[in-house]
Amino acid sequence: MGVVYGIRRVRVPFTSNLLIALITGAGTLVAMIAGRTIGHLMSLHIANLFGSAILIGLGGLIVFQELQAVSESEALPRLEINSAVPEGRLTNRVLTILKNPLSADRDFSRHIDLKEALLLGLALSLNNLVNGVAAGIAGMGPILITILVVIFSVLTLWSGMSVGYRFGSRLLGNYAGMVSGLLLIFIGIYQIFL
């Protein structure tokens, strides 16, 4: 997302970036607590296997979707989506942002203000919900993971914008999804065996 914003010269000030990170972190914490609660209903070994399997499955799904998107983009001309987030139900607005991160900039100002950051943070926390539940079931520590999510959210959005702005490379943005999918698979396998 940061690379896309950098390429399009959309500014996300530190306060907006921090708000996005805090909302994403809060969503992760709630999801992990729910996951731990679910995990306590089963044996530790089964909970670890179940949570790890979900992480591996999500990672595989992300990799598959990335490969499918690459093949579709080669077959069809690329369409630019510049539509604003539709008015109406919050869920519709959040889902639109998940599909098209540029739509978070509702007023086309090339600047993500706090109100737009709130919607963006909700979209990212929704995107992170299943990962949080799976990590909680697998027995990962919710406080440490939440702190890491907040820190890495700020850093990755900022560094992605810097890379996108300086190099304008769509190639890095295309690999970001693939890397995140492979990382989830690795974490799932790590949780099973270690």
C-alpha positions as CSV (number, residue, x, y, z in Angstrom):
1,M,0.0,0.0,0.0
2,G,2.8,2.4,0.8
3,V,4.5,1.8,-2.5
4,V,1.2,2.5,-4.3
5,Y,0.8,5.8,-2.4
6,G,4.4,6.7,-3.1
7,I,4.0,6.1,-6.8
8,R,0.9,8.2,-6.9
9,R,2.4,10.9,-4.7
10,V,-0.2,10.5,-2.0
11,R,1.1,11.8,1.3
12,V,0.4,10.1,4.6
13,P,1.5,12.3,7.4
14,F,3.0,10.7,10.6
15,T,-0.2,11.4,12.6
16,S,-2.3,9.6,10.0
17,N,0.2,6.8,9.7
18,L,0.3,6.4,13.5
19,L,-3.6,6.3,13.7
20,I,-3.6,3.6,11.0
21,A,-1.1,1.6,12.9
22,L,-2.9,2.0,16.3
23,I,-6.2,0.9,14.7
24,T,-4.6,-2.1,13.0
25,G,-2.8,-3.0,16.3
26,A,-6.1,-2.8,18.3
27,G,-7.8,-5.0,15.7
28,T,-4.9,-7.5,15.9
29,L,-5.1,-7.5,19.8
30,V,-8.9,-8.2,19.8
31,A,-8.5,-10.9,17.1
32,M,-5.6,-12.6,19.0
33,I,-7.5,-12.5,22.3
34,A,-10.5,-14.2,20.5
35,G,-8.0,-16.7,19.0
36,R,-6.5,-17.5,22.4
37,T,-10.0,-18.0,23.8
38,I,-10.8,-20.4,21.0
39,G,-7.4,-22.1,21.5
40,H,-8.1,-22.7,25.2
41,L,-11.1,-24.8,24.3
42,M,-8.8,-27.3,22.6
43,S,-5.6,-29.0,23.5
44,L,-2.4,-27.0,23.1
45,H,-1.1,-29.3,20.4
46,I,-4.4,-29.2,18.4
47,A,-4.7,-25.4,18.9
48,N,-1.1,-24.9,17.6
49,L,-1.7,-27.2,14.6
50,F,-5.1,-25.5,13.8
51,G,-3.7,-21.9,14.1
52,S,-0.6,-22.8,12.1
53,A,-2.8,-24.5,9.4
54,I,-4.9,-21.3,9.1
55,L,-1.7,-19.2,8.7
56,I,-0.3,-21.6,6.0
57,G,-3.7,-21.7,4.2
58,L,-4.0,-17.9,4.2
59,G,-0.4,-17.6,3.0
60,G,-1.1,-20.1,0.2
61,L,-4.3,-18.2,-0.7
62,I,-2.5,-14.9,-0.9
63,V,0.3,-16.5,-3.1
64,F,-2.4,-18.0,-5.4
65,Q,-4.3,-14.7,-5.7
66,E,-1.0,-12.9,-6.5
67,L,-0.2,-15.4,-9.2
68,Q,-3.7,-15.2,-10.6
69,A,-3.6,-11.3,-10.6
70,V,-0.3,-11.4,-12.5
71,S,-1.7,-13.7,-15.2
72,E,-4.9,-11.6,-15.5
73,S,-2.9,-8.4,-15.8
74,E,-0.9,-9.9,-18.6
75,A,-4.1,-11.0,-20.4
76,L,-6.1,-7.8,-19.9
77,P,-5.3,-4.1,-20.2
78,R,-4.8,-2.5,-16.8
79,L,-7.7,-0.4,-15.7
80,E,-7.0,2.6,-13.4
81,I,-9.5,2.9,-10.6
82,N,-9.8,6.4,-9.3
83,S,-13.2,6.3,-7.8
84,A,-13.8,7.7,-4.3
85,V,-15.1,5.5,-1.5
86,P,-18.8,5.2,-1.9
87,E,-21.0,6.9,0.7
88,G,-23.3,4.7,2.8
89,R,-22.5,1.7,5.0
90,L,-19.2,1.7,6.7
91,T,-18.6,-1.9,5.6
92,N,-19.0,-1.0,2.0
93,R,-16.5,1.9,2.3
94,V,-14.0,-0.3,4.2
95,L,-14.3,-3.2,1.6
96,T,-13.8,-0.7,-1.3
97,I,-10.6,0.6,0.4
98,L,-9.3,-3.0,0.7
99,K,-9.9,-3.6,-3.1
100,N,-8.4,-0.2,-4.1
101,P,-6.2,1.5,-1.5
102,L,-6.2,4.8,-3.5
103,S,-9.9,5.2,-2.9
104,A,-9.1,6.0,0.8
105,D,-8.1,9.5,-0.5
106,R,-11.8,10.5,-0.7
107,D,-11.3,14.1,-1.7
108,F,-8.5,13.3,-4.2
109,S,-6.2,15.7,-2.3
110,R,-3.2,13.3,-2.5
111,H,-3.1,13.6,1.3
112,I,-4.5,11.1,3.8
113,D,-6.1,13.1,6.6
114,L,-7.1,11.6,10.0
115,K,-10.7,10.9,8.8
116,E,-9.4,9.0,5.8
117,A,-6.8,7.3,8.0
118,L,-9.5,6.0,10.2
119,L,-11.2,4.2,7.3
120,L,-7.8,3.0,6.1
121,G,-7.0,1.6,9.5
122,L,-10.3,-0.2,9.8
123,A,-9.8,-1.7,6.3
124,L,-6.3,-2.9,7.3
125,S,-7.4,-4.3,10.7
126,L,-10.2,-6.2,8.9
127,N,-7.6,-7.6,6.5
128,N,-5.6,-8.6,9.5
129,L,-8.4,-10.2,11.5
130,V,-8.1,-13.8,10.4
131,N,-4.3,-13.7,10.8
132,G,-4.8,-12.4,14.4
133,V,-7.2,-15.1,15.3
134,A,-4.9,-17.8,13.8
135,A,-1.9,-16.4,15.7
136,G,-3.9,-16.4,18.9
137,I,-5.0,-20.0,18.4
138,A,-1.4,-20.9,17.7
139,G,-0.5,-19.5,21.1
140,M,1.5,-16.4,20.0
141,G,1.8,-13.6,22.6
142,P,-0.9,-11.0,21.9
143,I,0.9,-8.0,23.5
144,L,4.2,-8.6,21.7
145,I,2.5,-9.2,18.4
146,T,0.3,-6.1,18.8
147,I,3.4,-3.9,19.5
148,L,5.2,-5.4,16.5
149,V,2.1,-4.8,14.3
150,V,2.0,-1.2,15.3
151,I,5.7,-0.6,14.8
152,F,5.9,-2.5,11.5
153,S,2.7,-0.8,10.2
154,V,4.3,2.6,10.7
155,L,7.6,1.6,9.2
156,T,6.3,-0.4,6.2
157,L,3.8,2.3,5.2
158,W,6.5,5.0,5.5
159,S,9.3,3.0,3.8
160,G,6.9,1.8,1.0
161,M,5.9,5.4,0.3
162,S,9.6,6.4,0.2
163,V,10.4,3.6,-2.2
164,G,7.4,4.3,-4.4
165,Y,8.1,8.0,-4.5
166,R,11.8,7.7,-5.2
167,F,11.9,4.9,-7.6
168,G,8.3,4.8,-8.9
169,S,8.6,1.0,-9.2
170,R,5.4,-0.9,-9.6
171,L,7.5,-4.1,-9.6
172,L,8.2,-3.8,-5.8
173,G,4.5,-3.3,-5.2
174,N,3.6,-6.4,-7.2
175,Y,6.0,-8.5,-5.1
176,A,4.7,-7.2,-1.7
177,G,1.7,-9.5,-1.7
178,M,3.7,-12.5,-2.7
179,V,6.2,-11.9,0.0
180,S,3.5,-11.5,2.7
181,G,1.9,-14.8,1.6
182,L,5.2,-16.6,1.7
183,L,5.9,-15.1,5.1
184,L,2.6,-16.4,6.5
185,I,3.4,-19.8,5.2
186,F,6.9,-19.7,6.8
187,I,5.4,-18.5,10.2
188,G,2.8,-21.3,10.1
189,I,5.5,-24.0,9.4
190,Y,7.7,-22.5,12.1
191,Q,4.9,-22.7,14.6
192,I,4.3,-26.4,13.8
193,F,7.8,-27.6,14.1
194,L,9.4,-25.3,16.7
